[in-house]
Amino acid sequence: MRAQPTQTVSVIHDTYKIASQTLGEERTILVRVPPNYGRSQARYPVIYMLDAHSPQNAMMVGMVEQQAWGGQMPEMIIVGIQNTNRTRDLTPSKTERGGSGGGDKFLDLLEKEVIPLVEKNYRTERFRIFAGHSLGGLTAIYAFSSRPDMFDAYIAASPVLHWDKDFVIKRSEEAFKQRKQWKKTVYIGLGNEPDYVKGYNTYKDLLKKADPDGLVYEFQQFTAENHGSVVLPAYLAGLRKVFAGWQPPTSGTFADLENHYKKLTERFGYTILVPENLVNETGYQLLRSNRVEEAIAVFKRNTALYPTSANCYDSLAEAYETSGQLKSAKENYEKALSLATSSGNQQLADLLKKSIDRVTAKMN
């Protein structure tokens, strides 16, 4: 008998088996935290992704981590919801297609069981993104119109918007009449899929006509992609739309940098600090330019922003040492050593001991 391969998750996740009271069955939830999650106290936005089976998990994790590394978006927690009965859960109305129409119960699962579990066990920010493909994309747009306060942004790849004679489009039209403020982002991507174009265009025309206050949206067609392959470019483009303008300025003052993140904080509704590495980089640029006192001020700001970072105190100590303020240099090297030791960073601790010896010798 020919062996059948089994699909597995290709990146490390925390796995939860939920005995769902809402659905009356066990559901599997996968949670992926950023690589540096255990080495910081930071909080993170969350992506809730439908169809959390291989290769979707690795695709989303790879995109987010690479784009965060490239400065295009923040690091995020990724929550994947695996399927049991996809047609039942990801359709908002009953049709002649048997077993359909369980969309509201499924959204109850997310609202009452999945989101509370994630927010109880992980350091999350309030900003949530909902991503789905095909019937999952339909579910994302249905959630946008029926429960707009559950998520802040919605990404739909090839949504089946023609489902049940445009059921979700009609519901959306009613929702736009009833609610005036829509501070949300919606992105819809479509491949070369003739059967989906009518619903896609009808929904696009609806948003253009309704012009919901505060709504940011984009529709994009990928004519070289099919229904399966469009997921990757659509999810990537959707995330880039949600976080458009995230990348900081490449020139300007440190005040300009702080102002950039202040504006992001106002836009996304949670505190977004200047990343530690960017503050450090600015400090070292000043140090190399012999603007030592300005560098010290920037490094001190970094220790205020990231008080548990050994690296921040190490950089501040280096600036003090450069300026000849040896007592302050030694104090900050010692603070850095304490933090490095407590966090188990032995390599940095060994370097800091040498720095302390060097400054002590200068003082004698």
C-alpha positions as CSV (number, residue, x, y, z in Angstrom):
1,M,0.0,0.0,0.0
2,R,1.4,3.4,-0.9
3,A,2.1,5.6,2.1
4,Q,0.2,8.8,2.4
5,P,2.1,11.9,3.6
6,T,0.8,13.8,6.6
7,Q,0.8,17.6,6.5
8,T,2.4,19.1,9.6
9,V,3.0,22.5,11.0
10,S,6.4,23.6,9.7
11,V,7.1,26.3,12.3
12,I,7.0,26.1,16.0
13,H,3.7,27.1,17.6
14,D,2.0,26.7,21.0
15,T,-0.9,24.3,20.4
16,Y,-4.2,24.6,22.3
17,K,-7.0,22.0,22.2
18,I,-10.2,23.9,23.1
19,A,-13.2,22.0,24.3
20,S,-15.5,24.5,22.7
21,Q,-18.8,25.1,24.5
22,T,-19.9,27.3,21.6
23,L,-19.5,24.6,18.9
24,G,-19.7,21.5,21.1
25,E,-16.5,20.0,19.8
26,E,-12.7,20.2,20.2
27,R,-10.9,22.9,18.2
28,T,-7.2,23.3,17.7
29,I,-5.6,26.8,18.0
30,L,-2.0,27.5,17.1
31,V,-0.2,30.5,18.6
32,R,3.2,31.8,17.3
33,V,5.0,34.5,19.2
34,P,7.8,36.7,17.8
35,P,11.4,35.4,18.1
36,N,12.3,37.9,20.8
37,Y,9.1,37.4,22.8
38,G,10.9,35.7,25.8
39,R,13.6,38.3,26.0
40,S,11.4,41.3,26.4
41,Q,8.3,42.6,28.2
42,A,6.8,44.1,25.0
43,R,3.2,43.7,23.9
44,Y,2.2,42.8,20.4
45,P,-0.6,43.2,17.9
46,V,-2.3,39.9,16.9
47,I,-3.2,38.4,13.6
48,Y,-6.0,35.9,13.7
49,M,-5.7,33.6,10.6
50,L,-8.3,31.1,9.4
51,D,-7.3,27.8,7.6
52,A,-4.3,27.3,9.9
53,H,-3.0,24.2,8.2
54,S,0.3,23.7,6.3
55,P,1.5,25.6,4.4
56,Q,-0.5,28.6,5.6
57,N,1.3,28.8,9.0
58,A,4.8,28.9,7.7
59,M,3.8,31.4,5.0
60,M,2.3,33.9,7.4
61,V,5.1,33.5,10.0
62,G,7.7,34.0,7.3
63,M,6.1,37.0,5.9
64,V,5.5,38.8,9.2
65,E,9.0,38.0,10.6
66,Q,10.7,39.1,7.4
67,Q,8.7,42.3,7.0
68,A,9.2,43.2,10.6
69,W,12.9,42.6,10.3
70,G,12.8,44.9,7.2
71,G,11.0,47.6,9.2
72,Q,7.8,47.5,7.3
73,M,5.5,46.4,10.1
74,P,5.7,45.5,13.8
75,E,6.4,42.0,15.2
76,M,3.2,40.3,15.8
77,I,1.6,37.3,17.5
78,I,0.0,35.0,15.0
79,V,-3.0,32.9,16.0
80,G,-4.2,30.2,13.6
81,I,-7.6,28.5,13.8
82,Q,-7.7,25.0,12.3
83,N,-10.8,23.7,10.5
84,T,-13.1,20.8,11.3
85,N,-16.1,21.6,9.1
86,R,-15.1,24.4,6.9
87,T,-18.4,24.9,5.0
88,R,-20.4,25.0,8.2
89,D,-18.1,27.4,10.0
90,L,-17.1,29.8,7.2
91,T,-20.5,30.6,5.7
92,P,-22.9,33.2,7.1
93,S,-26.2,31.8,5.8
94,K,-27.8,28.5,4.9
95,T,-28.2,27.5,1.3
96,E,-28.9,24.3,-0.7
97,R,-25.2,23.5,0.0
98,G,-25.6,21.1,2.9
99,G,-24.3,21.9,6.3
100,S,-23.8,25.6,5.7
101,G,-24.7,28.7,7.7
102,G,-22.7,28.3,10.9
103,G,-20.8,31.6,10.5
104,D,-22.2,33.4,13.5
105,K,-21.5,30.5,15.8
106,F,-18.0,30.4,14.5
107,L,-17.5,34.1,15.2
108,D,-18.9,33.4,18.7
109,L,-16.1,30.9,19.1
110,L,-13.5,33.6,18.2
111,E,-15.1,36.3,20.4
112,K,-15.9,34.3,23.5
113,E,-13.2,31.6,23.5
114,V,-10.2,32.1,21.3
115,I,-9.6,35.9,21.8
116,P,-10.0,35.7,25.6
117,L,-7.6,32.7,25.7
118,V,-4.9,34.5,23.7
119,E,-5.3,37.8,25.6
120,K,-5.1,36.0,29.0
121,N,-2.0,34.0,28.1
122,Y,0.1,36.4,26.0
123,R,1.2,40.0,26.0
124,T,-1.1,41.3,23.4
125,E,-1.9,44.8,22.2
126,R,-5.6,45.7,21.5
127,F,-4.9,45.9,17.7
128,R,-6.3,42.8,16.0
129,I,-6.1,41.7,12.3
130,F,-8.4,39.1,10.8
131,A,-7.2,37.2,7.7
132,G,-9.0,34.6,5.6
133,H,-9.0,33.0,2.2
134,S,-11.9,31.9,0.0
135,L,-14.7,31.1,2.4
136,G,-12.4,32.4,5.1
137,G,-12.2,35.7,3.2
138,L,-16.0,35.7,3.1
139,T,-16.0,35.2,6.9
140,A,-13.6,38.1,7.3
141,I,-15.8,40.5,5.4
142,Y,-18.9,39.2,7.2
143,A,-17.2,39.8,10.5
144,F,-16.3,43.4,9.3
145,S,-20.0,44.2,8.7
146,S,-21.6,42.2,11.5
147,R,-19.1,42.6,14.3
148,P,-16.9,45.5,13.4
149,D,-15.5,46.0,16.9
150,M,-13.9,42.5,17.1
151,F,-11.0,43.5,14.8
152,D,-9.3,46.6,13.6
153,A,-8.2,45.4,10.1
154,Y,-9.5,42.7,7.7
155,I,-7.6,40.9,5.0
156,A,-9.6,38.8,2.5
157,A,-7.9,36.7,-0.2
158,S,-10.3,35.6,-2.9
159,P,-13.4,36.0,-0.8
160,V,-16.5,34.2,-2.0
161,L,-18.6,37.4,-2.0
162,H,-21.2,36.0,-4.4
163,W,-22.2,33.5,-1.7
164,D,-26.0,33.1,-1.3
165,K,-26.9,35.8,-3.9
166,D,-24.5,38.4,-2.4
167,F,-25.7,37.8,1.2
168,V,-22.7,39.5,2.8
169,I,-22.7,42.4,0.4
170,K,-26.3,43.1,1.2
171,R,-25.6,42.9,4.9
172,S,-22.7,45.3,4.5
173,E,-24.9,47.8,2.7
174,E,-27.3,47.8,5.7
175,A,-24.5,48.1,8.2
176,F,-23.1,51.1,6.4
177,K,-26.5,52.8,6.8
178,Q,-26.7,52.1,10.5
179,R,-23.1,52.9,11.6
180,K,-21.4,56.2,10.8
181,Q,-17.8,55.7,12.0
182,W,-15.7,53.0,10.6
183,K,-12.1,53.4,11.7
184,K,-10.9,50.2,10.1
185,T,-8.8,48.9,7.3
186,V,-10.1,46.4,4.7
187,Y,-8.0,44.8,2.0
188,I,-9.3,42.4,-0.7
189,G,-7.1,40.6,-3.1
190,L,-8.3,38.5,-6.0
191,G,-6.4,36.1,-8.4
192,N,-7.4,35.3,-12.0
193,E,-10.8,33.9,-11.0
194,P,-13.6,34.8,-13.4
195,D,-16.3,33.4,-11.1
196,Y,-15.3,35.7,-8.3
197,V,-15.1,39.0,-10.2
198,K,-18.7,40.0,-10.1
199,G,-18.9,39.8,-6.3
200,Y,-15.5,41.5,-6.0
201,N,-16.7,44.4,-8.2
202,T,-20.1,44.7,-6.6
203,Y,-18.5,45.0,-3.2
204,K,-15.9,47.5,-4.4
205,D,-18.7,49.6,-5.9
206,L,-20.6,49.5,-2.6
207,L,-17.6,50.8,-0.6
208,K,-17.0,53.5,-3.2
209,K,-20.7,54.6,-3.0
210,A,-21.1,54.3,0.8
211,D,-17.8,55.9,1.5
212,P,-17.8,54.9,5.2
213,D,-16.3,57.5,7.4
214,G,-12.8,56.6,8.6
215,L,-12.6,53.4,6.5
216,V,-9.3,52.7,4.6
217,Y,-9.6,50.1,1.9
218,E,-8.0,48.7,-1.2
219,F,-8.9,46.2,-3.8
220,Q,-6.2,44.5,-5.9
221,Q,-6.2,41.9,-8.6
222,F,-3.3,39.5,-9.2
223,T,-3.9,38.3,-12.8
224,A,-0.9,35.9,-12.7
225,E,-2.2,34.0,-9.7
226,N,-4.9,31.3,-9.3
227,H,-7.2,30.7,-6.4
228,G,-4.6,28.9,-4.4
229,S,-1.5,30.8,-5.2
230,V,-3.0,34.3,-4.6
231,V,-3.0,33.8,-0.8
232,L,0.6,34.7,-0.4
233,P,0.7,38.0,-2.4
234,A,-2.7,39.0,-1.1
235,Y,-1.9,38.5,2.5
236,L,1.4,40.3,2.1
237,A,-0.1,43.2,0.2
238,G,-2.9,43.3,2.8
239,L,-0.5,43.6,5.7
240,R,1.5,46.2,3.9
241,K,-1.7,48.2,3.4
242,V,-2.6,47.9,7.1
243,F,0.8,49.1,8.1
244,A,1.5,51.6,5.3
245,G,3.8,54.3,6.5
246,W,5.2,52.2,9.4
247,Q,8.8,52.4,8.2
248,P,10.6,55.3,10.0
249,P,12.4,58.2,8.3
250,T,15.9,57.4,7.1
251,S,17.1,61.0,7.9
252,G,16.3,63.8,10.3
253,T,16.7,64.3,14.0
254,F,16.0,62.0,16.9
255,A,13.0,64.3,17.6
256,D,11.7,63.4,14.1
257,L,12.1,59.8,14.9
258,E,10.1,60.1,18.1
259,N,7.4,62.1,16.3
260,H,7.0,59.4,13.7
261,Y,6.2,56.8,16.4
262,K,4.0,59.3,18.2
263,K,1.9,59.6,15.0
264,L,1.8,55.8,14.7
265,T,0.6,55.5,18.3
266,E,-2.3,57.9,17.5
267,R,-3.2,56.0,14.4
268,F,-3.1,52.5,15.8
269,G,-4.5,53.3,19.2
270,Y,-1.7,51.8,21.4
271,T,1.7,53.0,22.6
272,I,4.4,52.4,20.0
273,L,7.9,53.1,21.2
274,V,10.9,53.9,19.0
275,P,12.6,50.5,18.6
276,E,15.6,50.0,20.8
277,N,17.9,49.3,17.9
278,L,16.9,52.5,16.1
279,V,17.6,54.6,19.3
280,N,20.9,52.9,19.7
281,E,21.8,53.5,16.1
282,T,21.0,57.2,16.4
283,G,23.2,57.4,19.5
284,Y,26.2,55.8,17.9
285,Q,25.8,58.1,14.8
286,L,26.1,61.0,17.2
287,L,29.0,59.4,19.0
288,R,30.9,58.9,15.8
289,S,30.3,62.5,14.9
290,N,31.9,63.6,18.2
291,R,28.5,65.0,19.4
292,V,29.1,63.1,22.7
293,E,26.7,65.0,25.0
294,E,23.8,64.5,22.4
295,A,24.7,60.8,22.2
296,I,24.6,60.5,25.9
297,A,21.1,62.1,25.9
298,V,19.9,59.7,23.3
299,F,21.3,56.6,25.1
300,K,19.8,57.8,28.4
301,R,16.4,58.0,26.6
302,N,16.9,54.4,25.5
303,T,17.4,53.3,29.1
304,A,14.2,55.1,30.0
305,L,12.3,53.4,27.2
306,Y,13.9,49.9,27.8
307,P,14.9,49.8,31.4
308,T,15.5,46.0,31.4
309,S,17.9,46.0,28.4
310,A,21.5,45.4,29.3
311,N,22.5,46.6,25.8
312,C,21.0,50.1,26.5
313,Y,23.1,50.5,29.6
314,D,26.1,49.2,27.9
315,S,25.8,51.8,25.1
316,L,25.2,54.6,27.6
317,A,28.3,53.5,29.6
318,E,30.4,53.5,26.4
319,A,29.3,57.1,25.7
320,Y,30.2,58.1,29.2
321,E,33.6,56.4,28.9
322,T,34.2,58.3,25.6
323,S,33.4,61.6,27.3
324,G,35.8,60.8,30.2
325,Q,33.0,60.5,32.8
326,L,34.4,57.3,34.1
327,K,32.4,57.0,37.3
328,S,29.1,57.2,35.4
329,A,30.6,54.8,32.8
330,K,31.4,52.2,35.5
331,E,28.0,52.5,37.1
332,N,26.2,51.9,33.8
333,Y,28.5,49.0,32.9
334,E,27.7,47.4,36.3
335,K,24.0,47.9,35.7
336,A,24.3,46.3,32.3
337,L,26.2,43.4,33.8
338,S,23.5,42.8,36.4
339,L,20.8,42.7,33.7
340,A,22.9,40.5,31.3
341,T,23.6,38.1,34.1
342,S,19.9,37.9,35.2
343,S,18.8,37.3,31.7
344,G,21.4,34.6,31.1
345,N,23.3,36.5,28.4
346,Q,26.7,35.1,29.4
347,Q,28.5,36.3,26.3
348,L,27.5,40.0,26.9
349,A,28.3,39.5,30.7
350,D,31.8,38.4,29.9
351,L,32.4,41.5,27.7
352,L,30.9,43.8,30.3
353,K,33.3,42.5,33.0
354,K,36.2,43.4,30.7
355,S,34.7,46.9,30.2
356,I,34.4,47.3,34.0
357,D,38.0,46.3,34.5
358,R,39.1,48.7,31.7
359,V,37.3,51.7,33.3
360,T,38.4,50.8,36.8
361,A,42.1,50.8,35.6
362,K,41.6,54.2,34.0
363,M,40.2,55.5,37.3
364,N,43.2,54.4,39.3
